[in-house]
Amino acid sequence: MVCGGPYGSEDILGGAGYLYALLILAVLPFVWTLPTTLMIGELASALPEEGGFYVWVRRALGPFWGFQEAWLSLSASVFDMAIYPTLFALYLGHLAPALTSGFGALGWKLLLIALCCGWNLLGAPSIGRGSTWLFAALLVPFAVLIGCAVWHGAHSGAPRGLWTEEPVGGTGFSTAILVAMWNYMGWDNASTIAREVENPQNTYPRAMLLSGTLVALTYILPLAAVAYAHLPLVRFSTGAWTEAARVLGGPLLAIAVVAGGMVSSLGMFNALTLSYTRLPAVMAEEGLLPRWLAIRNSRGAPVAATLACCLAWALALGFNYERLISIDLILYGSSLVLEFVALLVLRVREPELPRPFRMGSFATAFCLSALPVSLVGYALWAARGERLSGMPALVFGALVALAGALFYAISRWRLPAQSR
């Protein structure tokens, strides 16, 4: 749900250069990932309920803000989930351009959504087992690529001035930070399936901390390897891992990397479908959304919510990749801020709530929470020049967020009181 391998990280290197890309990827885990995983570890161990972060915010701040948390997350998912079919088509286009020409790319994107929709109807255990194998499979080409890069770097005799090869700053540097934030976000998505996780009080904190380290290494090691091999930065943009593999290991490795990129997109979309579809299902069970969205099959999968979400994600396929990341960060960042507020409010209002895992003292929790919240503020500032649907991305994000209040009022007015 967080990392599908190094795919999608190319713009960090292309925008910031080798030195600053590696610094960004090394620093963000401490100021973005670590505070977030500690927060989720505490709240998931204290309140391991289906719906995850929606339940946390609702308990701490009331039903209105709980609804806004779910609304922001589901709205962000419309843009976030459109990224993975886009990457799928990009990597397929590197391998066989004819397959993605014309309306071919759209057809492959829709096929990916349909496949993951059907897979999710098989239930959470099927997604969990599949995700494990898919993640292992997509990393194999990069293990080979790293080995080839080390050999190439040791024998090429290339000059070692790569750290100052490209100037940094401006739009490229900001884009690098935003893409890195996107690559390191999504930890709270695992919380929505807490009812389907064994021993969640101990499993969530352990999973958060261990996987945080693994994710950082997944991004840093391949970039460090191509830096050591001194590959030129000129062509490093989305999908460029294919070219790096071709230069370092030949056409077969390039094909393997392309296949891995497609596996990555499939795996990410599949796992996140598992997470996001639980939100409307839980809200429907509580009477905040139409009851039909709570319909589940014999495997426990929310059938109606899955179909509705996949349809909404398919409608967002036409957006530009970088613009998708900008609006995704605006909406996701706002929901993440609410989660940190919920953490601190619950510390004050319910100090006796059993917490098998704690983020530290209240002062520690407050200081750590300020780090990712500040980065969300930076993301909003960096997106000030982006435009989406003919208007500034910030205005577009604000309108989407404000719509949550309107839909909450509608849900309270139209749905019967006894269902609440």
N, C-alpha and C positions, 0 to 999 in steps of 0.2 A: 504493500500500500504506500510505501515511502520511496523505494528505490527499485528501478528496473535495470540496474547496471549503469555504466557510464553514458548510455544513450541519452541525448538531450543536453549533455554538458558541454558540447563543442563550442557553443557561443560564449562560454566563460573564458575559454582559452583564446578564441578569436577576438574577443572584446577587450581583454585585459593583458594579454601577453603571458608568457610562461611564469615569470616570477610572481606577478600579482594574482594570476589565476590560482596558483598553488597556495599563496597566502590566504586568499579568500576562502578556499576550500578547507584550509587548516584552521582558520579562526572561527568561521561560522558555526562549526559544531559546538564551540564553547559558549557563544553568545546567542545562538538561535536554537540549535538542536538540544543541548543539555538542559537549559531551563524548561523547554517544552516537554521533554521526556520525563523530567523530574515531576513536573506538574501533573502530567497524565498518570505517572506511576502512583502518585498520592491519591488522586481523585478516583482512579480506576480501582485501586485497592480498597478505598473507603466506600465507594458506591458502584459496585460491579453490576450494573443493570443494563438491559437492552436499551439502546438509544444513546448510551454513553454521554458525550458532552452536552447533548440536549437535556438529559436528566440532571446533570450537574448544575447547569445554569438555571434551570427551572427551580430547583430546590434552593439555590442560593439567592436568586433575584426575583423569583415569582414567575407565573405562567406567561406574562407578556414577554419578558426577556428570554425565557426558554423558547418561545415561538420564534423570536427574532434570531436566536442562535441557530435553530434548525433552518430558518428561512435563508440566512446568510450562507450556511453550509451547502444547502441544496442549490442555491443560486450560483455559488462558486463552482459547484459540480458541473453545471451546464457548460461552463467554459473550460474547467479542468479536464473533463472527460472528452472534450472535443480534441484535446491535444494529442491523445494517444493514437486514435485513428489517423490523425495528420502525420505523426511520426511514422506510423506503419506504412502509409503510402509513400512518404519521402524515401524510406529505406528500400522499399520495393522498387521505386523509380530508379534508384542507383543500380539495382541489379538488372532490371528489365524495363527500360523507359517506355516501351510500347504498351506495357500493361497498365500504365498510369496516365497515358495520354488521353486527351478529351475528357469524356465522362468516366473513364476507367478508374481514376483515383477515387471519385465519389463512390463508385460501385464497391471497391475494396474496403473503403471506410464503413459503408453500411453493412457489408458482410461481416466485418469484425464485430460490430455492435450486435448483430443478430446472433453470431456464434456465442459471444459472452452472455447474452441474455438467456439463451438456451442452456448454457453450462450452469448458470446461477440457479436455474430452476431445479437442478439436481441436488442442491443443498450445500451448506457450509463445509461439511467434511470433504466433499469433492473438490471444492475450491482450494481448501487448505493443502490437500495432497498435491493437486496440480500446480499450485504456486511454488511449492518446494522444488519440484522437478524442473519447472520452467526457469526458475532463478538459477539453478545449477547449470542448466543447459546454456543459458545466454552468457554466463561468465566464462565458459570454456574457451571461446575464441579470444577473449581478452587475456586469459592466462598465456596463450600462445603468442599473442601480440606483444605482451610485456617481455616475454623471453626473446622474441625477435628484436625488439627495440633495444634491449640491453646489449645483445650481440652486435647489432648495427652500430650502436653508440661506441662500443669498445673498439671496433675495427674500422670505423669510417674515417677517423682522424679529423672530424669536423671541428671548426673553432668553437670555443666554449663561451662565446659572448652572448649567449641566448638570453641572459637575464635583462639585457638592455636592448634587445633586438627591435622591439616595437614600442613606440610611445604609447602611454596610456592616459586615460582621462576622458572627459566629455561623455557623449552618449554611449560610446562603446563600453566604458568602464561601468557606468550605471547599469547598462544592460547585463554585464557580467555578474554584478551583485544580485540583480533581480532573478536572473536565471539560476544562480547558485542557491538563493533562498527557496526558489521553487523546487529545486532538486532535493533540498533538505526538509521540505515540509510534508505534512500529511500524517504525522504520528498519531494524532487524535482519532483518525479514521478507524483505527483498530478497536476503539472503545465501544463502538455501537453494537458489537456482537458479543458483549461480555457474557450474556446468558448462554452462549454457545461455546465458551472457553472453559477448559478444565482448571479448577483452582485459580480463579482470576486474581485473588488477593496477592498471590505470590508470583503468578505467571506474568502479569503486566509489568511490574517494576523490573523484573529480570529481563524480559524481552526488550523493554525500552532501552535499558542501558547497554546491553550486549549488542543489539542491532544498531544502535547509534554509532558504535565503533566500527562495525562492519560496513555500514553505509559510507562513512568517511573514507575508509580504505578503498572502497569500490570506486570512488571518484578520484582520489589522490594518486593511487599507484599507476593507473594508465596514463594520466597526464604527466606524471613525473617521468615515466618511461619514454614517452614521445619527446619530452624535453631533453632527456639524456641522448636520444637518437638525433636530436637537432633537426626535427622536421620543420619546414617553413610554416609560418603562421598565416600566410596570405589566404589560403583556401580553407582555413578552419572555421566553418560555420555548420549549421545544423546538417547532420548526415555525413560529416567529413571523416568519421571513423572508418568508413569504407575505403576512402582514399589512403588513409594512414596504413590500414591493413594491407592494401595492394602494394604500397611502396616498401613496407617492411617485410611482408611475408609472401607476397605474390597473389595471383588471382584467386586461388583456393581459399586463402585466409580472408580475402575481401568478401567472397561469397558467404563464408561462415559468419562474418561480422554482420552482413546484411540480414542473414537468416536470424541471427541473434537479436538484431534490432526489431525485427518483426515479432519475435517471441517476447521481447521486452514489452512492446506495446500491447500485445495480447494479454500478457500476464498482469500488467498494471491495470488495464481496463477491467479485467475480470475480477481482480481482488477488490478494486474500489467499488465496483458494482455491488459486491457483497456488503460493503460498508454503507454506502449511501442509501440503498434501498430499504435498510432497516429504519431509517428516520421517518419517512411518510407512513410506514406500517405501524410504528409505535404511536405516532401522533394520531393516526386514524383510530387505533384502539382506545385512545384517551378522548376521542370525540372532537379533536381539533381539525381533522380532515375527514372527508367522506368515508363512511364505514367500509365501502368496497375496497379501499386501498389496503385494508388489513387482511384481505383474503390470503390464506396460505395453503400450500399443497401438503401432501402427506409427508414430505421431507422437511417441512418447516420453512420453506422458502416463500417469501411474500410475492406471490405471483403477480397481482395487480400492480403493486408498487414497482416491481421490476420492469414490467412492460411500460408503465407510464414514464419512469425515469429514462429508459433507453430511448423512448420516442423523443423526449425533451433533448437528450444529448445529441441525437441525430440532427436536430434542427439547428445546432450551433456549429456545424461542420464547415461553414464557409468563412470563418474568421481567420485572420492572419495569425501565425504561430506566436510572434512576439506580443501582439495585442492580446491574445488569449492569456498569456502569462501575466500581463499587467492587470487586467480586470480580475483575473483569478486571485492575484495577490491582494488586491484591494478588498475583495469580499472575504476571502479566507482570513486575511489579517484581521479584519474587523471581528470575525467570529472567534479568533484566537485570543484577542484582547478580552472578550467577554469571559472566556474560560479562565484566564488569569484573575480577572475580577472575582469570579465565582470561587476560586481557590482561596483568595484572601478573605472574602466575606464569610465563607464557611468556617474559616479559622476563628473568626470573631464570634459568629452566631452559634456555632456548634463545636465548641472546643473539646467536648467530650465524645464526639463522633469517633468511633474506632478507626484508626488509621494504621494498618499494618506496615505501611511505608510512608515516611514523612520527607518532605522537601528540605527540612531543617526548621529552625526557629522562624517566627513570624517575620523578623527583620531580614533573615536570609532569604525567605520566600519572596518578600517584597523587592529586595535588591535584584534577585535573579529574574523576577518577573519583568522588571523595568528594561532588561536587555532586549528581549524579543519585541516588546511593545515599542521600544525606540526604533527598532529595525522596521516595524510595520509603518511607523511614521516616515522613515526614510523612503520606503517603497511608495507611499502616497506622494511624497515630494517628487520622486524620480519619475512618476507616471503623469506629472502635471502637463507634459506636452503631448501625451498620447491621445489619439482620437479614436472613437469607436462609434459606428453607426452615425457618423457626421457630427458627433459632439465630443467634448473632452472626456477622456476615460474616467476622470474623477467625478464629473457630473453624472455620467452614465451609471457609475457605481453607487453614487448617492441616491439616485432615483430608484435603482433596484433595491437598495437597503430600505428606503422609505416605503416602498411598496409592501414590505413586510408588516408594517403597522396597519396598513389598510386591510390586508388579507387576514390579519388577526382579528380586527373588528368585524369583518364579514363572518369569520368562523364562529365568533361568540354570538353573533346575531342570528345566524341561520341554523346552526346545529342545536339540537335539543339540550336543554340544561341538564337533564339527567345523565347524558352521556359524558358530561364533564365531572 
